[in-house]
């Protein structure tokens, strides 16, 4: 019976000593509150910079990865590119340059590669879209009915055109939200007609902005032009059946300038290949590249593999976060040096107090614990304030700069833990120096 009671009394005594040490630590720091506050600022800035920088880096990385995911992790995007003047394939009789993807390429890929699940070809015509007197310069994109599923394009109003309408060369269109806002600012565009060139197209749906495949804007001629790729994220876009685009606009672009004539023939500007399994994407990309390159004298296409871009973006985000964390950690290091400096000054100022405590029976470990408690209070309080400010800063950035930031739970926890660790590490030397003082010499100190 005596053993457990004695153990309980020892625990209560130790707990009482710890409470008194903590209370004494707060009292000592409060006596020099301005100095303590200025010392904490290094930790505050270090912690808040860690949290804020990681939030900004996480938000930027998330946006980049989200754009790539919208392209489809199982997709392979092929785009036509214009060769240099010396590489163009032309005939002297017609003076028409032919380059880019062809319908034969699409058929060959579909027929020879078993891993190809879906293939969605497309082409671009740059033209004006009219609704009465309202006009917008847009990309007219000829696509297939299953294009929204392949590109993860969400229809916000109405519907996309059907296979029957596609095969029937029907003049239907689905417009992007940007076009809808320009041409129909006060009413719904569904069921209304828009004019493209000399033909009218009935609007059957509205879609959200589409993720870019990383290309450049198409060139434009007089009212009609073909581009090298699908262009900017929020460019005005109108989607029509590929059959209608081929029938209404043809495949040859003619440019006439003063004293010069140029004609180009491009069958397809883009082809999206969807692979049935994620594991087969990279291997399928190599096979497609081999098939296309074997049929060409010069490379007039480029390949974008979103899966590779996604992995690269993840690696870039990790490097970015590491660099940001290292930069912010330097602030914490500076804050830790500040704590060590102020605690060494405190040891010198309190030499006589340390001597009195040792003379009254305090052990070395009591002196060490006392000074470590004060450094932990400084760093812990600074870390808590820094976490609060570090969480508020990303919210302010998102609100005022309209930039996405993400505060992950581990970032504040990591920053606060590091601040406490810094307090202990940089407080050990001053605490040992105080504990190793000769009590007699300390009592004689003036």
HULINFEN-V143350 format. One record per pair of residues at least 6 apart in sequence whose C-alpha atoms are under 8 Angstrom apart, sorted by the first residue. I is the first residue (numbers start at 1). J is the second residue. Records with the same first field share a line. If there is no record, write none. Layout:
I->J / J
//
This chain:
21->369 / 370 / 373
22->370 / 373 / 374
25->370 / 371 / 373 / 374 / 377
26->374 / 377
29->36 / 374
30->36
36->378
39->335 / 338 / 339 / 342 / 378
40->335 / 339 / 378 / 379 / 381 / 382
41->335 / 382
42->331 / 332 / 334 / 335 / 336 / 338
43->331 / 332 / 335 / 336 / 379 / 382 / 383 / 386 / 419
44->382 / 383 / 384 / 385 / 386 / 387
45->331 / 332 / 386
46->328 / 329 / 330 / 331 / 332 / 335 / 386
47->328 / 331 / 332 / 383 / 386 / 387 / 390 / 415 / 416 / 419
48->386 / 387 / 388 / 389 / 390 / 391
49->328 / 331 / 390
50->324 / 325 / 328 / 329 / 390 / 411 / 415
51->387 / 390 / 391 / 407 / 411 / 412 / 415
52->390 / 391 / 393 / 394 / 407
53->321 / 324 / 325 / 328
54->321 / 324 / 325 / 407 / 411
55->394 / 405 / 406 / 407 / 408 / 411
56->394 / 404 / 405 / 406
57->317 / 320 / 321 / 324 / 405
58->317 / 321 / 405 / 406 / 407
59->403 / 404 / 405 / 406
60->404 / 405
61->313 / 314 / 317
63->404
64->313
65->310 / 313 / 314
67->211 / 212
68->211 / 306 / 307 / 309 / 310
69->306 / 310
70->151 / 152 / 211
71->151 / 152 / 211 / 212 / 213 / 306
72->150 / 151 / 152 / 306 / 307
73->278 / 305 / 306 / 307 / 310
74->274 / 275 / 276 / 277 / 278 / 281 / 306 / 307
75->150 / 272 / 273 / 274 / 275 / 281 / 305 / 306 / 307
76->272 / 273 / 274 / 275 / 281 / 285 / 303 / 304 / 305 / 306
77->213 / 270 / 271 / 272 / 273 / 303 / 304 / 305 / 306
78->270 / 271 / 272 / 273 / 301 / 302 / 303 / 304
79->100 / 101 / 228 / 229 / 269 / 270 / 271 / 301 / 302 / 303
80->99 / 100 / 101 / 228 / 229 / 268 / 269 / 270 / 300 / 301 / 302
81->99 / 100 / 228 / 229 / 300 / 301 / 302
82->99 / 100 / 228 / 300 / 301
83->99 / 298 / 299 / 300
87->298
88->97 / 98 / 99
89->97 / 98 / 99
90->96 / 97 / 98
91->97
95->262 / 263
96->262 / 263 / 264 / 265
97->263 / 264 / 265
98->264 / 265 / 266
99->264 / 265 / 266 / 300
100->266 / 267 / 268 / 269 / 300 / 301
101->266 / 267 / 268 / 269 / 270 / 271 / 300 / 301
102->266 / 267 / 268
103->267 / 268
105->292
106->119 / 121 / 271
109->116 / 288 / 291
110->116 / 119
113->284 / 287
115->275 / 276 / 277 / 280 / 284
116->273 / 274 / 275 / 276 / 284
117->273 / 274 / 275 / 276
118->150 / 273 / 274 / 275
119->271 / 272 / 273 / 274
120->143 / 144 / 146 / 147 / 150 / 271 / 272 / 273
121->143 / 144 / 268 / 269 / 270 / 271 / 272
122->141 / 142 / 143 / 144 / 242 / 268 / 269 / 270 / 271
123->141 / 142 / 143 / 226 / 242 / 245 / 267 / 268 / 269 / 270
124->139 / 140 / 141 / 142 / 218 / 225 / 226 / 227 / 229 / 230 / 269
125->139 / 140 / 141 / 224 / 225 / 226 / 227 / 249
126->137 / 138 / 139 / 140 / 218 / 219 / 220 / 223 / 224 / 225 / 226 / 227
127->137 / 138 / 139 / 140 / 196 / 197 / 223 / 224 / 225
128->135 / 136 / 137 / 138 / 196 / 197 / 223
129->135 / 136 / 137 / 138 / 194 / 195 / 196 / 197
130->136 / 183 / 194 / 195 / 196
131->183 / 184 / 193 / 194 / 195
134->182 / 183
135->182 / 183
136->179 / 182 / 183 / 236
137->236
138->179 / 235 / 236 / 237 / 238
139->235 / 236 / 237 / 238
140->237 / 238 / 239 / 240
141->237 / 238 / 239 / 240 / 242 / 245
142->239 / 240 / 241 / 242 / 243 / 244 / 245 / 246
143->239 / 240 / 241 / 242
144->166 / 241 / 242
145->160 / 161 / 162 / 163 / 166 / 241
147->153
148->154 / 155 / 160
150->272 / 274
153->207 / 208 / 209 / 210
154->207 / 208
155->205 / 206 / 207 / 208
156->205 / 206 / 207 / 208
157->190 / 205 / 206 / 207
158->190 / 204 / 205 / 206
159->174 / 204 / 205 / 206
160->174 / 204 / 205
161->172 / 173 / 174 / 204 / 241
166->241 / 242 / 243 / 244
167->243
169->241 / 243 / 244 / 247
170->241 / 244
171->200 / 201 / 202 / 240 / 241 / 244
172->201 / 202 / 203 / 204 / 240 / 241
173->201 / 202 / 203 / 204 / 205 / 238 / 239 / 240 / 241
174->203 / 204 / 205 / 206 / 207 / 238 / 239 / 240
175->203 / 205 / 206 / 207 / 237 / 238 / 239
176->206 / 207 / 208 / 209 / 236 / 237 / 238
177->206 / 207 / 208 / 209 / 236
178->209 / 234 / 235 / 236 / 237
179->236 / 237 / 238
180->189 / 206
189->203 / 205
190->203 / 204 / 205 / 206
191->202 / 203 / 204
192->202 / 203
193->200 / 201 / 202 / 203
194->200 / 201 / 202 / 203
195->201
197->223
209->233 / 234
210->233 / 234
211->233
212->230 / 231 / 232 / 233
213->229 / 230 / 231 / 304
214->230 / 231 / 232
215->228 / 229 / 230 / 231 / 232
216->227 / 228 / 229 / 230 / 231 / 232
217->227 / 228 / 229 / 230 / 231 / 232
218->225 / 226 / 227 / 228 / 229 / 230 / 231
219->225 / 226 / 227 / 228
220->226 / 227
221->254 / 255
222->255
224->253
225->253
226->253
227->269
228->269
229->269 / 270
230->269 / 270
251->265 / 266 / 267
252->263 / 264 / 265 / 266
253->263 / 264 / 265
254->261 / 262 / 263 / 264
255->261 / 262 / 263
256->262
275->281 / 284
281->307
282->305
285->305
289->303
293->299
332->419 / 422
333->422
336->422 / 423 / 426
337->426
339->375 / 378 / 379 / 423 / 426 / 427
340->426 / 427 / 429 / 430
343->371 / 375 / 427 / 430
344->430
347->430 / 433 / 434
351->434 / 442 / 443 / 445
352->442 / 443 / 444 / 445 / 446
353->443
354->367 / 434 / 439 / 442
355->437 / 438 / 439 / 440 / 441 / 442 / 443
356->439 / 442 / 443
358->364 / 439
359->439
364->435 / 436
365->435
367->431 / 434 / 435
368->428 / 431 / 432 / 434 / 435
369->431
370->431
371->427 / 430 / 431
372->423 / 424 / 427 / 428 / 431
375->423 / 424 / 427
376->420 / 423 / 424 / 427
378->423
379->419 / 420 / 422 / 423
380->416 / 419 / 420 / 423
382->419
383->415 / 416 / 419 / 420
384->416
387->412 / 415 / 416
390->412
391->407 / 412
394->405 / 406 / 407
395->405
397->403 / 404 / 405
398->404 / 405
//
